[in-house]
Every structure is written in C-alpha cells, then in structure tokens.
Amino acid sequence: MPDSAFGEIRDLPLFAAMTDANFAALVRGAYVQTFPAQIELIAEGDPSDFLHIVLSGSVDLFASWNGRETSLATVRPISTFILAATVRDAPYLMSARTLEKSRIALIPSQDVRAVFDIDANFARAVVTELAQCYRSVVKAQKDLKLRTSLERLANYLLRQQRRAGGAVSFELEHEKRRLASVLGMTPENLSRAFKGLQPYGLAVDGARVTITDQAELLRFARPSPLIDDAAT
C-alpha cells in the first residue's frame, strides 16, 4: 500500500489507538486499487477475504433475493465496510459496487483478526464501530416499520438538507430509482410521495429539491434523534 494511503486510514477511529507495530502488521498485505463506476467489489455469500476502506468515491451496499434487489446503505470516504463479516470470518451478507470512480484500500481479513487478538485498543475500537453499525440498523428498521412512505421521504429530505448545510434548495443525493430502493418503495410510490409532500412545503424539479415551508415540513415529518440523528 502506498505511503500516502497509510496516513489516510491511520487517523480513522478504528485504527488511531493501535500501536505502530500492530498497525504495520495490519497493513503489511494491504493494497489500494482504483475502480471505475458500477464495478461489483464483493458479492453476498462470498467469503470475507478483505476489509474494504473507501478512500475516495462512494460505494453502494445492496442485496438481492428472488429476482428483487434493494440498496441498504451508501459508504463514503473515509470509512470501512463490511467489518462484521471480517471479524467473524463469515460470508458477506451484502454485495457492494462502486457508484462512481472510487479508490479502495483492501486489508486481508486474516490480518485484521490476527491483530484484533493482540491489540486491546484495536479490539475496543472494533467493538465501538460494530456497536455504531448495530444502532444504525436499528434506526433504519424503526424508520422503515414505524413511518409511512411520505414520512420516510420527508425525514430523508430533512437529513439531506442538514448534510447540505441547511440550504433551502439542494440536489438529491441518489437518482430516484435508487432512492426508492433505499427508502423501501417502488419508483412509482416514490413519485407519488414527492407529490404528496407538496402541500407540506416541498417543491421538486428533477433532482433539485426546494423546501418552501420549513416549519410545515418539520411539523409533518416529526424527526426524532432516536431515528434520524447519526450521532445518537
């Protein structure tokens, strides 16, 4: 792995408290590769040979069954996927593909497990990251099971607005077919949901969303930190 990549990942909370010797052992067999868009990096059911770290670009985590497919999460720099399979030496439960040109670091899973056994700080960091992933899954389940399609879309847009710095108008992060999958809808239902939110202060022009009445959209969406706040 090039020296420039070491610094990029060394400061991640997952690796920051490790000893230098153990970090060197962890990345001795690692390498960095640049992938074009729409390249499948891993397939669900395959053995977890590597821990992947997104250094640039973005990655779609998705799953399929019986001819259907759904997007589960988007991974952005600088973060790992899929840590649980690596630690357990278990098959991947999700597939992953690049959404755009992406630079990915790959660390052999056997090295991750070996260092996990000898570096207490790394082990604690792994547990912390897995706990955060678990909480994210719980929030996603609550969002899906407790909210209507309009409420899910409204809260998603409010989260996107926060990521856009609170701007009244912003671009959708995903193309609409993928957004429908992320929110557990069909594209047709998503289109109806956008129209259904217009009376609550929303205007949409292609991929551009404008919140015309912030107070009314908030009143309708009723965002909760126990679902919508990534830091909670």
N, C-alpha and C positions, 0 to 999 in steps of 0.2 A: 504494500500500500504506500502511495507517495507520502512524503513527509507533510505536505500541505493538508492532507486529509486527517492526519493524526490530531492536529490542533482543533479541527472542526468537531471531532467527536469526543476528544478528551474532556472538554468542558461540559458535556451533557451530564445531567444529574446522575444518570445511570453509571457513568464511569469516573466522575470527578473525584471521588474519595478513595479510589483504588491506589495501591502503591504503584510506583513507576515500574517496578519489576513485573508485577502481575499484569499491568496494562500492556507491557511489551509482550508478555506471553500470550495475552488475549489476542493481539492483533498480528502476531507473527505470520499467520497464514492468511490474513485478510487481504482483500484486493478491492479496487474501485473500478467500476465499469459504467460507461455512459450508454444508455439505451434510448432509442427513438420512441416516439409516442405509440401507444397501443401494442406494446410488447408484453406478453404474459411472462411474469417473473417467476411465479410459483403457481401450482395447481392444487386445489384442495384434495386431500387424500395422499399427496406425496409426502415422503419423509422430510422432516425439517432439518435439512443439511446446513443451512446458514441462518444467522441472524442478519436481517437486512436493515440498513440505515439510509434514509433518504437525505442526501446532501444537497440536492437541487432538483427542481421539478416537482411532480406530485404523482401519487400512486393511488389507484382505486382498489379497495378491498371488496371482493364480491363473492357470491356463492350461487350455485345453481342446483336445481333438482327438478326432475320430471319435465324437462323442456322449458323450465322457467328460470329466470335469473334475477338477482337483486343486488344492488350496491349497499354495502354495510358501513363503509367509512372511507374517508379520504385522508391519506398520510402526506404531510408536508414537511419541509426541512425545518429543523434538523431533528428527526425522530426515528424511532425504530419500529419495525414490525417483523415477524409476529413472535413476540418474546415468549409467550406461554408454551408454544409448541417446542421452541428451542430448549427451554428449561426442562420440560417433561420428556424430551426425546420422543415426541408423539407426532402423528401426521398433522399436516396443516388442515384446519377446519375452514379456511377461506382460500380463495385464489387472489392473486394480485397482478395488476397490469399498470403500465405507465399511462398517465393521462396526457403527458407531454414529454418532451425530451428531458430525461432525468439522469442524474448521477447518483449511483447507489454504491454504498460500501457493503461488502459481504464478509461476515466474520464466521468462520466454521463453528457450528453448534457444539461440537465436541470440545472446542477450546473454551467456549462460554461456560459449559458445565464444569470443566476442569477447574477454571478459575473461581467459579461460584463456590466450589468445595473448600478453597483455601483462603479466600479473601472475604473477611466478615463484612467490610464496608460495602463491597460489591454485592454481596448477598442481601444486605439490608436494602440497598438501592433497587435491586431486582424486585424484592417483595413490595417496596413502595410503588414501583411502576406498575406491577401487576395489580395492586390494590386500586390504583387510579383507573386502570383499564376496566376492572370489575365494576367500579362505580359508574363509569361511562356507559357500560352495558345496561346497568340498572336504570339509569336515566333514560336511555334510548327505549327501553321496554315500557317505562312509565309514559313517555311521550306517545308511543305507538298505541298503548292499550287504554289510556285514560282520556285521550283527546280525540275529537273529531278531526276529519281531514282538514277542515278550514282552520281549526285551532292549531294543528300541527304546522300548517303552512304559515300562519300568522306569526307563530313563535319562531319558526325558522328564519323568516324575513327579519324579525327584530334582532335575532342573533347575528345575522349577516350585516345588518345596519351597524351594530356595535363593532364588528370587525372592520367595517368601512369607515370607522372613526366617527360614527354618529351622523353621517351625511343623510340629508333628506332623500337624495337620489343616488342610486348605486347600481352596478351591474350584477346580475345573477352569477353566482359562483360556478354553477353547473349548467350545461344545456338542459332543456326542460325534460327530455326523456329520462336522463339520468337523475335529475332532481325528483321526478315522480317516483323512481325506484328507491331513492334514499328515504323518501317520506312514506313509503308503503302504499303508493297509489298507482293507478294506471295513468298514462298520459292524458286520457280523456277526463279522468276525475281531477287531475291537476289543473287542466284548463278551466273546468267548471269552478274549482276552488278559487282560482285567481279572480274570476268574475264575481264569485260570491263574496269576496273581500272588498270589492269596490265600495259598497255602502259604508265600510268601516275605515275608510281613509287610505285606500290603496289604488294606485294607477300603474299600469304595466304597458310598456311599449317595447315589444320584442324582448330583449334580455335586460332592459332597463326598468328598474322598479323605482317608483316615487311614492313616498309616504306623505299623503296630502293632509292627514289629520292624525298626528302622533298620539294624542290623548285618546282618541276614539279607537285606534288600533290597539293600544295598550289595554284599554278597558275591555275590548273583546277578547284579546289573547290571554290576559291574566298570567303573564310569565311568572315562573316560580324558580327561585335559586336552586331548589332541590331537583329540578329537571334541566334548567337552561343555563346555569352558571357552571362553566367548566372548572372553576377554581374551588367549588364547594365539595 
